[in-house]
Amino acid sequence: MAALLIVGAFMLAGCGGGDSDTIKIGFNIPMTGDIPKVGEASKYAAEMLKEDINSKGGLEVGGKQYKLEFVYEDNESKAESAVNAALKLIEQDQVVAIIGPNSSKQAVPAGGTCNDNRVPMISPWSTNPDTTKDRPWVFRAAFLDPFQGPVAVNFSAKQFGAKTAAVLFDISNDYSKGLAEIFRDEWNKKFGDGAVVAFESHGTKDQDFSAQLTKIVSAKPDFIFLPDNYNQVALIIKQAHDLGWNGPFMGSDAWGSAELMTLCGDDCKGQFFSTHYAAAGAKGDTKVFIDRYTEKYGYTPDDVAALTWDATRLVLQAIQDAGSIDSDVRKERKAIRDSLAAVKQFAGVTGNMKFDAQGDPIKCAVVVRIDENGQFVFAESVCP
């Protein structure tokens, strides 16, 4: 099965001067900037999969084997850099598909670039609807925020017995802002206008959240919804505790980095967040993936790693389903896009998924609890 699957872009003789027996794949990932652990996780998962396939002679397409070559471009966790990385992969490296970006802040603008240039792109981790909306060349391996928002609402209401909520989010991050607004609207719909007693924002580079948290704590919510990246979460929760907040937080999938507990420590234990899979207690192919990754890299793979594995396998499956490799890069890109659009169902390590007309997977979400050992333990599965 491993030879069936990988995501990316690739390059052939006649479309960039590469070896005609090589498939060249592009990855647009944050290896520096605010969330470098996200880029690391994507690269590690991709390298493990590439080694699997190349060690067996390559990816078989139409009776011939092709070696995989991956090109990693650092988008620096910035929107403008993600667009530039996409253009380099498309124009200079002549890739036929691109994996990433991961964060919606980069995936939304880079998705526009890929769609305009008619290059298939698949984001492993982006949950903002605008990444794929009306973009037939852009796909994703993650669920969407209009699904994740109600999951967080319903779980929090039940788990915390909550009637009121506060929200703190990154105003300059498409993902954080969009999910915060969805959560607010869903919570107020469930409990009435004004049930979100505080709705506070901050900037991406902010380090001091005391002003926003003081307002939130004084509003006395039953819990705080925090749809922020893991590096921000660690700062915010520590500062909230310093201000005397002892209530619960509910997080989102951007918490799900392997680095969260390194940064947050005891402050994050006992908290919950929605995500794409739970490593603790996993079974079957998911456990095999986790065990191999952990042995190879020394830590448990987070959701970004697992989603990159699935996204890459999806693209490789699309390449194989096309049945042959076209030496014309534009024709090959079109064949991969058409094959991705034709995928009706896929069994991934992050769960089984089907795809809708927008290129978005219909799949379950998982809520995990951070236990006393800092492990992300399964609490509940919520399916569409």
C-alpha positions in Angstrom: 0.0 0.0 0.0 2.8 2.4 0.8 3.8 2.5 -2.9 0.2 3.7 -3.6 0.5 6.9 -1.8 2.4 10.2 -1.6 1.5 13.8 -2.2 3.4 16.5 -4.0 4.7 17.7 -7.2 7.1 16.1 -9.6 9.3 16.9 -12.5 10.1 15.0 -15.6 12.4 15.2 -18.6 11.0 17.8 -21.0 9.5 19.8 -18.0 12.6 21.2 -16.3 15.5 19.0 -17.4 15.1 16.3 -14.8 15.5 12.5 -15.1 12.6 11.0 -17.0 12.6 8.2 -14.4 12.0 10.7 -11.5 8.9 12.2 -10.0 9.7 15.5 -8.4 7.4 16.7 -5.6 7.2 20.1 -4.0 6.5 20.9 -0.4 5.6 24.5 0.7 6.2 24.3 4.5 7.2 26.5 7.5 10.7 25.4 8.4 11.4 28.8 10.1 9.2 31.5 11.6 6.5 31.2 14.2 5.7 27.4 13.7 8.8 25.6 12.6 7.8 22.4 14.3 4.9 22.2 11.7 7.4 22.2 8.9 9.6 19.7 10.6 6.7 17.3 11.1 5.7 17.5 7.4 9.2 17.0 6.2 9.9 14.0 8.5 6.7 12.3 7.4 7.4 12.9 3.8 10.9 11.7 4.0 9.8 8.5 5.7 7.3 7.8 3.0 9.7 8.7 0.2 12.3 6.2 1.7 9.6 3.5 1.8 8.8 3.9 -1.9 12.3 4.5 -3.3 13.7 1.5 -1.3 11.4 -0.7 -3.3 12.5 0.8 -6.7 10.1 3.7 -6.8 6.5 4.4 -7.5 4.9 2.1 -10.1 2.9 3.9 -12.7 1.6 2.1 -15.8 4.1 -0.8 -15.3 7.1 1.5 -14.9 8.9 2.5 -11.7 9.7 6.2 -10.9 12.0 7.4 -8.1 10.6 10.1 -6.0 12.5 13.4 -5.4 11.1 16.0 -2.9 11.9 19.7 -3.0 11.3 21.5 0.3 10.6 25.3 0.2 10.5 27.3 3.5 7.5 29.6 3.6 8.8 31.2 6.9 5.3 30.9 8.3 4.4 34.0 6.2 1.7 34.5 3.6 3.9 36.4 1.1 6.7 33.9 1.5 4.2 31.0 0.9 3.2 32.6 -2.4 6.8 33.1 -3.4 7.6 29.5 -2.5 4.7 28.2 -4.6 5.9 30.3 -7.6 9.4 28.9 -7.3 8.2 25.3 -7.1 5.9 25.9 -10.1 8.2 28.0 -12.4 11.8 27.0 -11.5 11.4 23.5 -10.1 8.6 22.6 -12.6 6.8 20.5 -10.1 3.5 18.9 -11.1 1.9 19.1 -7.7 2.5 20.8 -4.3 2.0 19.6 -0.7 1.2 22.5 1.7 1.1 25.1 3.0 -0.2 23.8 6.3 -1.5 26.8 8.1 -4.5 28.6 6.6 -2.7 31.9 6.9 -0.3 30.7 4.2 -2.5 28.1 2.5 -5.3 30.6 1.5 -3.0 32.9 -0.6 -0.8 30.0 -1.9 -3.9 28.2 -2.9 -4.9 31.1 -5.1 -1.5 31.1 -6.7 -1.6 27.3 -7.4 -5.1 27.5 -8.8 -4.2 30.5 -11.1 -1.2 28.6 -12.4 -3.2 25.3 -12.8 -1.0 23.3 -10.5 -2.6 20.7 -8.1 -2.1 21.6 -4.5 -3.1 19.7 -1.4 -2.9 21.2 2.1 -2.5 18.7 4.9 -3.6 20.9 7.8 -5.5 24.0 6.6 -9.1 24.1 7.9 -10.3 27.5 6.6 -12.9 27.1 3.8 -11.3 29.7 1.6 -8.3 27.5 1.0 -10.2 25.4 -1.5 -13.4 27.4 -2.1 -14.0 27.8 -5.9 -10.5 26.5 -6.6 -10.7 23.3 -8.6 -6.9 22.8 -8.4 -6.7 22.9 -4.6 -7.5 20.1 -2.2 -6.9 19.3 1.5 -6.6 16.3 3.9 -8.2 18.1 6.9 -11.7 18.7 8.0 -13.1 22.3 7.8 -13.7 24.9 10.5 -17.5 25.0 9.9 -17.4 21.4 11.1 -14.7 21.9 13.8 -16.5 24.9 15.4 -19.7 23.1 16.3 -17.6 20.1 17.5 -15.9 22.5 20.0 -19.2 24.1 21.0 -21.1 20.9 21.7 -18.2 19.2 23.5 -17.5 22.2 25.7 -21.2 22.6 26.6 -21.3 18.9 27.6 -17.9 18.5 29.2 -17.8 21.7 31.2 -21.6 22.1 31.8 -21.0 25.5 30.3 -23.6 28.2 29.4 -21.2 31.1 28.8 -17.9 31.2 26.9 -15.0 33.6 26.2 -12.9 33.6 23.0 -9.4 34.8 22.4 -7.9 34.6 18.9 -5.3 35.9 16.5 -6.9 38.7 14.4 -4.3 38.5 11.7 -4.5 34.7 11.2 -7.3 33.6 8.7 -7.6 30.3 10.6 -7.8 31.7 14.1 -10.2 34.5 13.2 -12.5 32.4 11.1 -12.8 29.6 13.6 -13.3 32.1 16.5 -16.2 33.7 14.5 -17.8 30.3 13.7 -17.5 29.3 17.4 -19.0 32.6 18.6 -22.0 32.3 16.2 -22.6 28.7 17.1 -22.4 29.3 20.8 -24.8 32.2 20.7 -27.2 30.2 18.6 -27.1 27.5 21.2 -27.4 29.6 24.3 -28.7 33.0 23.1 -27.1 36.3 22.2 -24.6 37.4 24.7 -23.6 33.9 25.8 -20.1 34.7 24.5 -19.3 37.1 27.3 -15.9 38.2 25.9 -14.5 38.1 22.3 -10.9 39.4 22.4 -8.2 39.4 19.8 -4.4 39.8 19.6 -1.7 40.1 17.0 0.5 37.2 15.7 3.7 38.7 17.2 2.1 39.6 20.6 3.8 38.2 23.7 1.8 40.0 26.4 -1.9 39.0 26.6 -2.7 40.5 30.0 -5.0 43.2 28.8 -7.2 40.7 26.9 -7.1 38.1 29.6 -8.0 40.6 32.3 -11.2 41.5 30.4 -11.9 37.8 29.9 -11.4 36.8 33.6 -13.5 39.7 34.8 -16.4 38.6 32.5 -16.4 35.2 34.4 -17.0 32.8 31.5 -17.5 29.1 32.2 -14.4 28.4 29.9 -12.2 30.0 27.3 -12.1 29.0 23.7 -8.6 29.4 22.3 -8.2 28.7 18.5 -4.5 29.7 18.4 -1.2 28.1 17.2 0.6 26.0 19.8 3.3 28.6 20.4 0.7 31.2 21.3 -1.3 28.8 23.4 1.6 28.1 25.8 2.1 31.8 26.5 -1.6 32.6 26.9 -2.5 29.7 29.3 0.5 30.5 31.5 -0.5 34.2 31.6 -4.1 33.3 32.4 -3.0 31.2 35.3 -0.8 34.0 36.6 -3.9 36.2 36.5 -5.8 33.7 38.7 -7.8 31.9 36.0 -8.4 28.3 37.1 -11.2 27.4 34.7 -10.9 25.2 31.6 -9.7 26.0 28.1 -11.0 24.4 24.9 -8.6 24.3 22.1 -8.5 23.6 18.3 -6.4 21.5 16.0 -3.6 24.2 15.9 -2.7 23.0 19.5 -1.8 19.6 18.1 2.0 20.1 17.7 4.5 17.7 19.3 6.1 20.9 20.7 3.1 22.1 22.7 4.0 20.3 25.9 7.7 21.4 25.7 6.5 25.0 25.6 3.5 24.7 27.9 4.3 22.0 30.5 2.0 21.6 33.5 -0.1 24.6 32.5 -1.7 22.6 29.6 -2.3 19.4 31.4 -6.0 18.6 31.8 -7.1 20.8 28.9 -9.0 19.6 25.8 -8.7 20.3 22.1 -10.3 19.1 18.8 -7.9 17.6 16.3 -7.5 15.1 13.5 -6.3 11.9 15.3 -5.3 10.7 18.7 -1.9 9.0 18.9 -2.4 7.5 22.3 -4.3 4.2 21.9 -4.1 4.1 18.1 -4.6 0.8 16.3 -4.0 -0.7 12.9 -2.1 1.2 10.2 -2.3 4.4 12.4 -0.3 2.6 15.2 2.2 1.3 12.6 2.8 4.8 11.3 3.1 6.2 14.9 5.5 3.5 16.0 7.8 3.8 12.9 7.9 7.6 13.1 8.6 7.6 16.9 11.4 5.1 16.4 12.9 7.0 13.5 12.7 10.6 14.9 12.5 10.2 18.7 9.0 11.6 19.3 5.3 10.9 18.7 4.1 12.2 15.4 1.5 15.0 15.7 -1.5 15.6 13.5 0.5 17.6 11.0 2.8 14.6 10.4 -0.1 12.2 10.1 -2.0 14.5 7.8 1.1 15.1 5.6 1.5 11.3 5.3 -2.2 11.0 4.2 -1.9 14.0 1.8 1.2 12.7 0.2 -0.3 9.2 -0.2 -3.4 10.8 -1.8 -1.3 12.5 -4.5 0.7 9.4 -5.2 -2.5 7.5 -5.6 -3.7 10.1 -8.0 -0.5 9.8 -10.0 -1.0 6.0 -10.2 -4.7 6.3 -11.0 -3.8 8.5 -14.0 -2.2 5.3 -15.5 0.8 6.9 -17.1 3.3 9.8 -16.8 3.1 12.6 -19.4 6.4 14.3 -20.2 4.6 17.6 -20.7 4.4 19.1 -17.2 1.2 21.0 -17.9 -0.6 17.8 -19.1 0.8 15.9 -16.2 -0.5 18.5 -13.7 -4.0 18.3 -15.3 -4.0 14.5 -15.1 -3.1 14.6 -11.4 -5.8 17.2 -10.7 -8.4 15.1 -12.5 -7.4 12.0 -10.6 -7.5 13.8 -7.2 -11.0 15.1 -8.1 -12.1 11.6 -8.9 -11.0 10.1 -5.5 -14.3 9.1 -3.8 -12.9 7.5 -0.7 -9.6 7.1 1.0 -8.4 5.2 4.1 -5.8 7.4 5.9 -4.0 7.1 9.2 -6.1 10.1 10.3 -9.3 8.2 9.4 -11.5 7.3 6.5 -12.5 10.2 4.3 -14.7 11.0 1.3 -14.4 14.1 -0.8 -17.0 16.7 -1.8 -17.1 18.8 -4.9 -14.8 21.5 -3.4 -12.0 19.0 -2.8 -12.7 18.9 0.9 -12.7 15.6 2.8 -15.8 14.5 4.8 -14.3 12.9 7.9 -14.5 12.6 11.7 -12.9 14.9 14.2 -11.4 13.8 17.5 -11.4 15.5 20.8 -8.3 14.8 23.0 -7.4 15.4 26.6 -3.9 16.3 27.7 -3.3 13.8 30.5 -1.0 14.1 33.5 1.9 12.7 31.4 1.4 15.3 28.7 0.0 12.7 26.3 -2.9 13.5 23.9 -5.5 11.0 25.0 -8.7 10.2 23.0 -11.8 11.7 24.6 -14.4 11.6 21.9 -14.9 11.1 18.2 -17.4 13.3 16.3 -18.5 12.4 12.8 -20.5 14.4 10.2 
